[in-house]
Amino acid sequence: MKKVEFTKLEKQVLKELVKRLDIDEIGYSDIYDKDLEKYTNIPMNILRGVLGSLVVKRVIFIVSSKDMGVPRTYGDSVIFIQEDCKYLFEMFK
């Protein structure tokens, strides 16, 4: 995978995401957008932009809670790390 540059906010989000997942959990997530908002103290309107940027960079993907069959009380979206981005676990440990 090519080297990807991250902004300060992207690094903050990735660090929190990695912190709450194990490498064995690639392809699995129980981290919602509301969780990341709480963990990072980034307001949701800014967080959505950061998450969108990480999607464009092909580092994460997002599935709506509705599509997952999960109540929206947890959050609107579930955040996953892309399978080929395991290097993030070393980078943001």
Rosetta blueprint (number, residue, H / E / L):
1 M L
2 K L
3 K L
4 V L
5 E L
6 F L
7 T L
8 K H
9 L H
10 E H
11 K H
12 Q H
13 V H
14 L H
15 K H
16 E H
17 L H
18 V H
19 K H
20 R L
21 L L
22 D L
23 I H
24 D H
25 E H
26 I L
27 G L
28 Y L
29 S L
30 D L
31 I L
32 Y E
33 D H
34 K H
35 D H
36 L H
37 E H
38 K H
39 Y H
40 T H
41 N L
42 I L
43 P L
44 M H
45 N H
46 I H
47 L H
48 R H
49 G H
50 V H
51 L H
52 G H
53 S H
54 L H
55 V H
56 V H
57 K L
58 R L
59 V L
60 I E
61 F E
62 I E
63 V E
64 S E
65 S H
66 K H
67 D H
68 M H
69 G L
70 V L
71 P L
72 R L
73 T L
74 Y L
75 G L
76 D L
77 S E
78 V E
79 I E
80 F E
81 I E
82 Q L
83 E H
84 D H
85 C H
86 K L
87 Y H
88 L H
89 F H
90 E H
91 M H
92 F L
93 K L
